[in-house]
Amino acid sequence: MIDQEMVVATAKRIPGSAQKARLVADLVRGELVMDAMSKLRYLPQSAANSIAKVIKSASANAEAKYGWSEDDMIVQSILVDEGPSRMWRKFGARGRFKPIKRRTSHIKVTLVQVDD
């Protein structure tokens, strides 16, 4: 895999925690793009839709830039990092303030072409 062309797509500030998105990313890492997209279509987690969008974007980049076919691409790596969190408010009893952390995540997908 040395000197191999890679295609990268990134989505930032996706709503949802990175920990939950990593569980979905582990299911499709190392799969063919077509198999990964069909797996993600039927997963109940909300992160599956976001990861599918990033994989679709990376495959479109590969088709436009290198002319690769979707059948010949493999998901080499999916990195899910924490994005910025924002504090939200929830009011409790006796005038107290109970903060809620609304988490976001950054998703980075790398595709390579399968060696025949």
FIVO-124098 format. One line per field, with one value per residue (C-alpha): x, y, z; residue in one letter; residue number from 1. Coordinates in pm, 1 decimal, padded with zeros to 6 digits, always signed. Last residue first. Example, Ala and Ser with C-alpha at 12.3 -4.5 7.8 and 13.67 -1.06 7.14 Angstrom:
# FIVO-124098
u	[+01367.0, +01230.0]
v	[-00106.0, -00450.0]
w	[+00714.0, +00780.0]
resn	[S, A]
resi	[2, 1]
# end
This chain:
# FIVO-124098
u	[-00679.6, -00568.0, -00872.0, -00876.2, -00840.3, -01090.9, -01029.3, -01318.6, -01300.0, -01586.6, -01585.0, -01818.4, -02065.8, -02181.5, -02465.8, -02359.7, -02656.8, -02642.4, -02873.1, -02966.4, -03139.3, -03445.1, -03576.0, -03620.6, -03430.0, -03397.7, -03228.3, -02982.4, -02755.1, -02377.3, -02206.2, -01955.8, -01689.8, -01601.2, -01479.5, -01304.4, -01431.2, -01172.3, -01278.6, -01005.4, -00941.9, -01297.7, -01256.6, -01316.9, -01340.7, -01720.7, -01766.1, -01559.9, -01255.0, -01227.1, -00942.5, -01077.2, -01447.9, -01499.8, -01281.6, -01459.2, -01796.0, -01667.8, -01559.8, -01898.2, -02082.7, -01860.0, -01934.8, -02309.5, -02304.8, -02125.8, -02400.0, -02681.1, -02515.5, -02476.3, -02852.7, -02831.7, -03095.3, -02864.4, -03036.4, -02878.2, -02538.4, -02497.1, -02588.5, -02344.5, -02064.6, -02118.4, -02104.5, -01796.4, -01607.6, -01539.7, -01227.5, -01409.6, -01786.0, -01880.3, -01617.6, -01769.2, -02102.6, -01942.7, -01727.2, -02042.5, -02160.2, -01828.6, -01812.6, -02132.0, -02411.4, -02458.5, -02203.3, -01968.5, -01735.0, -01764.0, -01445.5, -01370.5, -01039.3, -00931.6, -00612.8, -00361.3, -00110.7, +00256.7, +00297.8, +00000.0]
v	[-00671.1, -00413.0, -00251.9, +00128.5, +00328.1, +00521.8, +00738.0, +00862.9, +01142.4, +01206.9, +01498.5, +01470.5, +01679.8, +01674.2, +01865.8, +01884.6, +01932.3, +02176.7, +02147.7, +02491.6, +02519.0, +02731.5, +02506.5, +02207.0, +02180.3, +02385.9, +02228.7, +02428.3, +02350.2, +02362.8, +02325.7, +02061.3, +02106.0, +01800.8, +01466.0, +01245.4, +00967.3, +00824.3, +00584.7, +00397.3, +00193.9, +00184.2, -00010.2, +00104.0, -00119.8, -00148.8, +00228.7, +00271.4, +00494.3, +00785.1, +00950.4, +01291.7, +01272.4, +00907.0, +00936.2, +01251.0, +01080.0, +00787.2, +01025.6, +01199.3, +00866.7, +00761.5, +01091.5, +01054.9, +00694.7, +00807.8, +01063.3, +00812.2, +00550.6, +00803.7, +00790.4, +00426.4, +00187.5, +00019.0, -00077.7, +00167.4, +00140.1, -00221.5, -00144.3, +00148.2, -00061.9, -00341.9, -00098.9, +00074.2, -00251.6, -00321.0, -00246.2, -00029.8, -00084.0, -00216.1, -00016.5, +00305.5, +00228.0, +00185.5, +00492.0, +00701.9, +00624.0, +00732.5, +01041.7, +01176.1, +01304.0, +01602.9, +01619.9, +01913.2, +01826.7, +01599.3, +01489.0, +01313.3, +01154.0, +00973.4, +00771.2, +00699.4, +00429.9, +00510.8, +00230.7, +00000.0]
w	[-00865.8, -00612.3, -00453.8, -00473.6, -00156.6, +00052.6, +00361.0, +00573.4, +00833.6, +01076.7, +01324.1, +01622.1, +01819.1, +02180.6, +02341.1, +02707.4, +02940.3, +03230.8, +03534.0, +03668.5, +04002.1, +04070.7, +04346.9, +04113.9, +03792.0, +03478.2, +03182.9, +02984.6, +02697.0, +02690.6, +02358.3, +02267.9, +02002.6, +01797.6, +01920.5, +01671.0, +01445.6, +01209.5, +00936.7, +00756.7, +00442.3, +00311.8, -00013.6, -00368.2, -00677.1, -00704.6, -00679.6, -00997.3, -00992.8, -01236.7, -01045.3, -00943.8, -01019.9, -00928.5, -00620.4, -00500.3, -00550.3, -00342.0, -00066.0, -00065.4, -00045.5, +00244.9, +00421.2, +00367.3, +00491.8, +00808.8, +00875.5, +00816.7, +01038.4, +01321.7, +01382.6, +01486.6, +01347.1, +01092.8, +00766.2, +00522.7, +00691.5, +00582.6, +00219.4, +00214.4, +00361.9, +00110.3, -00184.0, -00043.4, +00008.2, +00373.7, +00581.0, +00837.5, +00808.8, +01154.2, +01344.4, +01213.3, +01381.1, +01723.7, +01657.5, +01606.6, +01960.4, +02111.9, +01893.5, +02044.1, +01827.7, +01598.9, +01314.8, +01368.7, +01081.7, +00781.9, +00607.8, +00279.7, +00180.5, -00136.1, -00133.0, -00406.6, -00322.0, -00287.6, -00029.8, +00000.0]
resn	[D, D, V, Q, V, L, T, V, K, I, H, S, T, R, R, K, I, P, K, F, R, G, R, A, G, F, K, R, W, M, R, S, P, G, E, D, V, L, I, S, Q, V, I, M, D, D, E, S, W, G, Y, K, A, E, A, N, A, S, A, S, K, I, V, K, A, I, S, N, A, A, S, Q, P, L, Y, R, L, K, S, M, A, D, M, V, L, E, G, R, V, L, D, A, V, L, R, A, K, Q, A, S, G, P, I, R, K, A, T, A, V, V, M, E, Q, D, I, M]
resi	[116, 115, 114, 113, 112, 111, 110, 109, 108, 107, 106, 105, 104, 103, 102, 101, 100, 99, 98, 97, 96, 95, 94, 93, 92, 91, 90, 89, 88, 87, 86, 85, 84, 83, 82, 81, 80, 79, 78, 77, 76, 75, 74, 73, 72, 71, 70, 69, 68, 67, 66, 65, 64, 63, 62, 61, 60, 59, 58, 57, 56, 55, 54, 53, 52, 51, 50, 49, 48, 47, 46, 45, 44, 43, 42, 41, 40, 39, 38, 37, 36, 35, 34, 33, 32, 31, 30, 29, 28, 27, 26, 25, 24, 23, 22, 21, 20, 19, 18, 17, 16, 15, 14, 13, 12, 11, 10, 9, 8, 7, 6, 5, 4, 3, 2, 1]
# end
